[in-house]
Amino acid sequence: MAKALSIFLILFAFCAGYIFPALAVWAYFGWIWGVVAFVLPVLSFFSSGCLRVIFTIGWYILGAIAVVSLFGWWFVLVLLAWVAWWIIILAILAS
């Protein structure tokens, strides 16, 4: 059970933190910025120091602008509440 829960959390975090914002950037800004949105986290992962900070901040700003612009603040608040709810439930199940 713990291994399945760990795999689910990894896949959930990957989709929620990487795929969904990158697709939102692609849909809002177009395919060029969409490619940038897919590449920035990879560059951030393989960089170090100041470059890692720059790539990470750029990724978060780009993703936040696209998600809020596409779906609005209410969607973002509901999504955050839903994610927080599942983190609490999964933390209880994991303990």
C-alpha positions in Angstrom: 0.0 0.0 0.0 2.8 2.4 0.9 4.6 1.8 -2.4 1.4 2.3 -4.4 0.7 5.5 -2.5 4.3 6.8 -3.1 4.0 6.1 -6.9 0.6 7.9 -6.9 2.0 10.9 -5.1 5.0 11.1 -7.6 2.7 10.9 -10.6 0.2 13.4 -9.1 3.0 15.9 -8.3 4.5 15.5 -11.8 1.2 16.1 -13.6 0.0 18.9 -11.3 3.4 20.6 -11.1 4.8 20.1 -14.6 2.3 19.0 -17.2 -0.7 21.0 -16.3 1.0 24.5 -16.1 3.0 23.7 -19.2 -0.1 22.9 -21.2 -1.8 26.1 -19.8 1.2 28.1 -21.0 1.0 26.4 -24.4 -2.7 27.2 -24.7 -2.5 30.8 -23.6 0.8 32.0 -25.1 1.2 29.7 -28.1 3.5 26.9 -29.1 6.8 28.8 -28.8 6.2 29.7 -25.1 4.8 26.2 -24.6 8.1 24.7 -25.6 9.9 27.2 -23.3 7.5 26.1 -20.5 8.4 22.4 -21.1 12.2 23.2 -21.2 12.5 25.6 -18.2 12.0 22.9 -15.5 14.5 20.6 -17.2 17.1 23.4 -17.4 16.4 24.2 -13.8 16.9 20.5 -12.8 20.3 20.3 -14.5 21.5 23.8 -13.5 23.0 24.9 -10.3 23.3 28.1 -8.3 22.0 31.3 -9.7 20.8 29.7 -13.0 18.6 27.2 -11.1 16.9 30.1 -9.3 16.4 32.1 -12.5 14.9 29.1 -14.4 12.7 28.1 -11.5 11.3 31.6 -10.9 10.8 32.0 -14.6 8.9 28.7 -14.7 6.6 29.7 -11.8 5.9 33.1 -13.1 5.1 31.8 -16.6 2.9 29.0 -15.3 1.0 31.2 -12.9 0.2 33.9 -15.5 -1.1 31.3 -17.9 -3.2 29.3 -15.4 -4.8 32.4 -13.9 -5.4 34.0 -17.3 -6.9 30.9 -18.7 -9.0 29.7 -15.8 -9.4 32.7 -13.4 -8.7 33.1 -9.7 -11.6 31.0 -8.6 -10.3 28.0 -10.4 -6.9 28.4 -8.9 -8.3 28.7 -5.4 -10.5 25.6 -5.9 -7.5 23.7 -7.3 -5.3 24.7 -4.4 -8.0 23.6 -1.9 -8.4 20.3 -3.6 -4.7 19.7 -3.6 -4.4 20.6 0.0 -7.3 18.3 0.9 -5.6 15.3 -0.9 -2.3 16.1 0.7 -3.9 16.0 4.2 -5.8 12.7 3.4 -2.7 11.1 1.9 -0.5 12.2 4.9 -3.1 10.6 7.3 -3.1 7.4 5.2 0.7 7.3 5.1 1.2 7.6 8.8 
